[in-house]
Amino acid sequence: MKNHALKKLAYLLLIYCSFGCGSVQPEEKAAYIGRADPLFCGWCGGWYVTVDSTMYRANLPVPYNAGNQNVWIRFEKDESDGAKKQGNWINISSIRPR
């Protein structure tokens, strides 16, 4: 009887981790949105975003694409192609005022 209960518990724990453990979000970081990058495709996108004294580039949603703002962000580095990898490009998954 005990063995059966332990198997059930292990099975439920496995199911819980498969749903809950796989959705870990990146840590929220303090960031500063500076100005648009004029060299990136002629002002069509790309803003300078500074996190922990490292400058990145990112596309920003409205109303954050106005520059000179302190925000909290969650992000991942975008290394999908050589240009983005060299330019320290990031994809922002969440953003809010600071």
Backbone as ProteinMPNN parsed JSONL, in Angstrom:
{"seq_chain_A": "MKNHALKKLAYLLLIYCSFGCGSVQPEEKAAYIGRADPLFCGWCGGWYVTVDSTMYRANLPVPYNAGNQNVWIRFEKDESDGAKKQGNWINISSIRPR", "coords_chain_A": {"N_chain_A": [[0.825, -1.192, 0.0], [1.935, 1.293, 0.81], [3.927, 1.6, -1.103], [2.469, 1.979, -3.437], [1.276, 4.477, -2.923], [3.558, 6.098, -2.822], [4.414, 5.886, -5.464], [2.316, 7.213, -6.756], [2.667, 9.787, -5.692], [5.205, 10.434, -6.706], [4.619, 10.438, -9.433], [2.732, 12.557, -9.585], [4.377, 14.662, -8.781], [6.177, 14.701, -10.896], [4.487, 15.465, -13.02], [3.732, 17.996, -12.106], [6.213, 19.37, -12.139], [6.782, 19.272, -14.853], [5.009, 21.074, -15.933], [5.206, 23.399, -14.318], [7.999, 23.883, -13.841], [9.143, 24.353, -16.29], [8.529, 26.893, -17.138], [10.147, 29.064, -16.363], [10.889, 32.385, -15.852], [13.066, 34.994, -17.078], [15.121, 36.975, -14.88], [13.92, 40.053, -13.57], [15.194, 43.176, -14.524], [16.709, 46.343, -13.778], [16.633, 49.006, -16.057], [17.698, 51.416, -18.518], [16.258, 53.339, -20.977], [17.611, 54.778, -23.686], [18.269, 56.499, -26.478], [16.998, 56.353, -29.872], [18.537, 54.187, -32.262], [20.097, 55.578, -34.841], [21.497, 54.528, -36.959], [20.642, 51.97, -37.429], [19.058, 50.555, -39.896], [18.157, 53.061, -40.961], [16.609, 54.643, -39.009], [14.471, 52.895, -38.56], [13.984, 51.259, -36.43], [15.086, 49.908, -33.301], [16.413, 50.638, -30.313], [18.603, 52.109, -27.913], [19.324, 50.399, -25.014], [20.231, 50.33, -21.715], [21.569, 48.086, -19.433], [22.783, 47.171, -16.366], [25.243, 48.587, -16.852], [25.807, 47.733, -19.432], [25.329, 48.233, -22.838], [22.621, 47.614, -24.909], [20.669, 46.807, -27.857], [17.258, 47.151, -28.83], [13.908, 46.457, -29.944], [11.155, 48.416, -29.078], [7.983, 48.572, -27.428], [5.117, 50.786, -27.826], [4.246, 52.742, -25.039], [6.939, 53.059, -24.672], [8.835, 53.631, -26.538], [9.892, 56.179, -26.667], [12.16, 57.093, -25.529], [14.769, 58.082, -23.1], [14.0, 56.98, -20.476], [13.486, 55.353, -17.345], [13.155, 51.98, -16.629], [11.788, 48.718, -15.78], [12.775, 45.582, -16.935], [12.365, 42.361, -18.519], [14.364, 40.159, -20.294], [15.899, 38.469, -23.105], [18.91, 37.582, -24.747], [19.233, 38.12, -28.213], [20.412, 36.132, -30.598], [20.043, 35.483, -33.215], [21.044, 36.046, -35.748], [24.158, 37.07, -37.305], [24.47, 39.917, -37.311], [22.743, 40.814, -35.298], [23.815, 39.491, -33.112], [26.376, 40.645, -32.925], [25.642, 43.234, -32.405], [24.67, 43.286, -29.809], [21.885, 42.63, -29.41], [18.635, 42.471, -27.927], [15.674, 40.698, -26.914], [12.809, 41.837, -25.537], [10.755, 40.638, -23.036], [9.018, 41.518, -21.076], [8.027, 44.715, -19.855], [8.028, 47.595, -17.791], [7.266, 50.718, -16.085], [9.738, 52.374, -14.056]], "CA_chain_A": [[0.0, 0.0, 0.0], [2.825, 2.453, 0.869], [4.625, 1.679, -2.371], [1.517, 2.539, -4.401], [1.132, 5.895, -2.596], [4.798, 6.755, -3.226], [4.401, 5.971, -6.924], [1.383, 8.289, -7.106], [3.297, 11.044, -5.329], [6.277, 10.682, -7.673], [3.966, 10.754, -10.693], [2.174, 13.905, -9.468], [5.507, 15.58, -8.755], [6.681, 14.759, -12.261], [3.531, 16.263, -13.789], [3.844, 19.374, -11.622], [7.462, 19.96, -12.636], [6.762, 19.41, -16.303], [4.264, 22.294, -16.254], [5.676, 24.549, -13.556], [9.438, 24.124, -13.89], [9.554, 24.739, -17.633], [8.143, 28.269, -17.454], [10.938, 29.987, -15.562], [11.112, 33.639, -16.556], [14.313, 35.658, -16.72], [15.049, 37.932, -13.781], [13.61, 41.431, -13.948], [16.377, 44.023, -14.341], [16.566, 47.787, -13.961], [17.201, 49.399, -17.35], [17.488, 52.794, -18.961], [16.059, 53.467, -22.418], [18.256, 56.009, -24.135], [17.748, 57.076, -27.713], [16.907, 55.446, -31.012], [19.778, 53.961, -32.995], [19.83, 56.101, -36.174], [22.207, 53.763, -37.981], [19.971, 50.706, -37.685], [18.114, 50.632, -41.027], [17.605, 54.408, -41.184], [15.616, 54.996, -37.998], [13.268, 52.044, -38.615], [13.83, 50.493, -35.198], [16.286, 49.715, -32.522], [16.67, 51.644, -29.286], [19.667, 51.775, -26.985], [18.82, 50.056, -23.693], [21.37, 50.041, -20.853], [21.293, 47.217, -18.294], [24.041, 46.869, -15.649], [26.313, 49.272, -17.591], [25.98, 47.161, -20.766], [24.373, 48.807, -23.78], [21.999, 46.694, -25.854], [19.678, 47.373, -28.77], [16.002, 46.416, -28.751], [12.668, 47.079, -30.407], [10.358, 48.746, -27.902], [6.568, 48.847, -27.689], [4.567, 52.073, -27.403], [4.766, 54.092, -25.047], [8.341, 53.053, -24.229], [9.73, 53.974, -27.639], [10.094, 57.627, -26.673], [13.505, 57.354, -25.025], [15.047, 58.732, -21.815], [13.091, 56.442, -19.466], [13.927, 54.274, -16.467], [12.157, 50.914, -16.68], [12.124, 47.352, -15.387], [12.557, 44.703, -18.084], [12.814, 40.97, -18.601], [14.831, 40.038, -21.666], [16.846, 37.427, -23.503], [19.747, 38.02, -25.858], [18.848, 37.613, -29.531], [21.595, 35.789, -31.375], [19.478, 34.795, -34.365], [21.94, 36.201, -36.893], [25.424, 37.712, -36.964], [24.332, 41.351, -37.046], [22.126, 40.99, -33.99], [24.763, 39.006, -32.106], [27.419, 41.651, -32.785], [25.066, 44.483, -31.9], [24.073, 43.095, -28.486], [20.441, 42.778, -29.557], [17.849, 41.727, -26.948], [14.219, 40.615, -27.063], [12.198, 42.167, -24.248], [9.517, 39.88, -22.824], [8.114, 42.367, -20.289], [8.575, 46.049, -19.57], [7.137, 48.441, -16.987], [7.961, 51.909, -15.586], [10.471, 52.268, -12.792]], "C_chain_A": [[0.876, 1.266, 0.0], [3.513, 2.676, -0.467], [3.742, 2.32, -3.44], [1.349, 4.051, -4.178], [2.389, 6.672, -3.01], [4.877, 6.9, -4.745], [3.478, 7.101, -7.393], [2.007, 9.659, -6.835], [4.401, 11.407, -6.328], [5.687, 11.082, -9.023], [3.397, 12.172, -10.673], [3.276, 14.958, -9.443], [6.099, 15.761, -10.145], [5.779, 15.624, -13.141], [3.637, 17.741, -13.389], [5.092, 20.054, -12.18], [7.45, 20.139, -14.152], [5.988, 20.661, -16.729], [4.865, 23.512, -15.575], [7.145, 24.873, -13.737], [9.887, 24.607, -15.262], [9.273, 26.197, -17.963], [8.884, 29.287, -16.583], [11.233, 31.231, -16.39], [12.469, 34.214, -16.174], [14.072, 36.67, -15.604], [14.736, 39.326, -14.305], [14.8, 42.315, -13.588], [16.0, 45.49, -14.52], [17.264, 48.158, -15.257], [16.908, 50.871, -17.614], [17.352, 52.78, -20.476], [16.62, 54.812, -22.832], [17.581, 56.575, -25.367], [17.66, 56.006, -28.791], [18.273, 55.335, -31.679], [19.559, 54.416, -34.431], [20.489, 55.29, -37.287], [21.523, 52.451, -38.325], [18.848, 50.93, -38.683], [17.416, 51.987, -41.145], [16.459, 54.767, -40.285], [14.389, 54.08, -37.99], [13.075, 51.217, -37.349], [15.141, 50.351, -34.489], [16.549, 50.886, -31.588], [17.826, 51.17, -28.43], [19.05, 51.566, -25.604], [20.023, 49.649, -22.846], [20.911, 49.24, -19.642], [22.636, 46.878, -17.657], [25.258, 47.376, -16.412], [26.659, 48.63, -18.938], [24.904, 47.732, -21.679], [23.928, 47.747, -24.782], [21.173, 47.494, -26.849], [18.427, 46.506, -28.677], [14.907, 47.182, -29.463], [11.793, 47.274, -29.179], [8.91, 49.017, -28.284], [6.214, 50.273, -27.273], [4.083, 51.88, -25.978], [6.253, 54.174, -24.673], [9.315, 53.436, -25.334], [9.896, 55.487, -27.789], [11.469, 58.008, -26.129], [13.549, 58.042, -23.677], [14.08, 58.304, -20.712], [13.795, 55.382, -18.639], [12.813, 53.237, -16.404], [12.691, 49.654, -16.01], [11.845, 46.476, -16.597], [12.96, 43.271, -17.766], [13.208, 40.778, -20.058], [15.715, 38.818, -21.844], [17.644, 37.965, -24.669], [19.266, 37.359, -27.141], [20.119, 37.373, -30.326], [21.176, 35.05, -32.64], [20.301, 34.958, -35.632], [23.166, 36.993, -36.458], [25.305, 39.169, -36.588], [23.737, 41.588, -35.659], [23.071, 40.55, -32.878], [25.85, 40.05, -31.868], [26.89, 42.932, -32.166], [24.448, 44.38, -30.528], [22.565, 43.309, -28.505], [19.74, 41.935, -28.495], [16.386, 41.733, -27.359], [13.626, 40.825, -25.675], [10.884, 41.431, -24.12], [8.532, 40.629, -21.939], [8.826, 43.672, -19.968], [7.542, 46.826, -18.773], [7.931, 49.624, -16.452], [8.69, 51.625, -14.27], [10.393, 53.607, -12.087]], "O_chain_A": [[0.587, 2.21, -0.734], [3.665, 3.814, -0.91], [4.22, 3.113, -4.252], [1.288, 4.815, -5.141], [2.28, 7.796, -3.499], [5.351, 7.916, -5.252], [3.815, 7.85, -8.31], [1.889, 10.576, -7.648], [4.511, 12.56, -6.744], [6.212, 11.978, -9.683], [3.56, 12.913, -11.642], [3.121, 16.032, -10.024], [6.48, 16.87, -10.52], [6.274, 16.433, -13.926], [3.63, 18.624, -14.247], [5.025, 21.192, -12.643], [8.059, 21.076, -14.668], [6.281, 21.244, -17.773], [5.015, 24.557, -16.207], [7.504, 26.049, -13.783], [10.945, 25.228, -15.365], [9.745, 26.688, -18.988], [8.29, 30.262, -16.123], [11.765, 31.138, -17.496], [12.97, 33.958, -15.079], [12.956, 37.154, -15.416], [15.23, 39.728, -15.359], [15.347, 42.219, -12.489], [15.108, 45.835, -15.295], [18.366, 47.681, -15.529], [16.011, 51.473, -17.024], [18.226, 52.272, -21.179], [16.156, 55.858, -22.379], [16.456, 57.069, -25.302], [18.181, 54.901, -28.637], [19.063, 56.278, -31.658], [18.895, 53.709, -35.189], [20.068, 55.369, -38.441], [21.78, 51.874, -39.382], [17.792, 51.449, -38.323], [16.214, 52.046, -41.401], [15.406, 55.168, -40.779], [13.353, 54.468, -37.45], [12.061, 50.529, -37.227], [16.196, 50.653, -35.047], [16.869, 51.989, -32.031], [18.012, 49.968, -28.24], [18.347, 52.434, -25.087], [20.755, 48.729, -23.211], [19.998, 49.642, -18.92], [23.528, 46.358, -18.327], [26.219, 46.628, -16.591], [27.694, 48.95, -19.525], [23.719, 47.72, -21.344], [24.746, 47.078, -25.413], [21.001, 48.704, -26.703], [18.51, 45.294, -28.473], [14.965, 48.406, -29.576], [11.703, 46.385, -28.332], [8.634, 49.613, -29.325], [6.916, 50.89, -26.472], [3.502, 50.823, -25.732], [6.757, 55.26, -24.387], [10.514, 53.551, -25.08], [10.025, 56.002, -28.899], [11.885, 59.157, -26.27], [12.535, 58.52, -23.166], [13.425, 59.14, -20.089], [14.6, 54.607, -19.157], [11.657, 53.578, -16.154], [13.88, 49.541, -15.714], [10.793, 46.606, -17.225], [13.772, 43.007, -16.879], [12.475, 41.185, -20.959], [16.205, 38.223, -20.884], [17.121, 38.718, -25.491], [18.932, 36.174, -27.15], [20.821, 38.319, -30.683], [21.848, 34.12, -33.084], [20.26, 34.092, -36.506], [23.197, 37.528, -35.349], [25.961, 39.623, -35.651], [24.188, 42.473, -34.933], [23.117, 41.174, -31.818], [26.208, 40.312, -30.72], [27.625, 43.637, -31.473], [23.755, 45.305, -30.105], [22.031, 44.081, -27.707], [20.178, 40.827, -28.187], [15.918, 42.637, -28.051], [13.917, 40.068, -24.749], [10.0, 41.565, -24.967], [7.326, 40.402, -22.038], [10.048, 43.725, -19.83], [6.342, 46.738, -19.033], [9.157, 49.547, -16.371], [8.299, 50.755, -13.492], [10.94, 53.763, -10.995]]}, "name": "protein", "num_of_chains": 1, "seq": "MKNHALKKLAYLLLIYCSFGCGSVQPEEKAAYIGRADPLFCGWCGGWYVTVDSTMYRANLPVPYNAGNQNVWIRFEKDESDGAKKQGNWINISSIRPR"}
